[in-house]
């Protein structure tokens, strides 16, 4: 692949990405009411994505040894409790990830 092809491919990818980001603002520019289906998806998809991420994170747990499930359970509990306390998704995910990494690397 030549350098020109690489730059052309990068430019096309950047343009398509930008177009997909700006398209909703062009289609739903405030002059029209947003369709009920789109509003419903906007409410439901964040929860569905978080649920899928939880399932993905927990799918590899095995219960044959403490190190197979205890770090994941502790970190998950830290995430849940911190979110209930502070109501900050980003903070709870960062602290939960750090907690999991410390548990896996240093303790288990």
Buried (B, 14 or more C-beta within 10 A) or exposed (E): EEEEEEEEEEEEEEEEEEEEEEEEEEEEEEEEEEEEEEEEEEEEEEEEEEEEEEEEBEEEEEEEEEEEBBBBEBBBEBBEEBBEEEEEEEBBBEBBEEBBEEBEEEEE
